[in-house]
Amino acid sequence: MLVADGLGHHVPKGYVDFPLAFSVTVEALNLRFRKNARRRA
């Protein structure tokens, strides 16, 4: 995004915010499932 902005191209904020929120959600689910798996083992 910074490179595109530097070259004069506008990048909509949603193109960065949605993938960021998605990856945070997936990582939170991974942490929860790993924690539950450790308890069972």
Buried (B, 14 or more C-beta within 10 A) or exposed (E): EEEEEEEEEEEEEEEEEEEEEEEEEEEEEEEEEEEEEEEEE
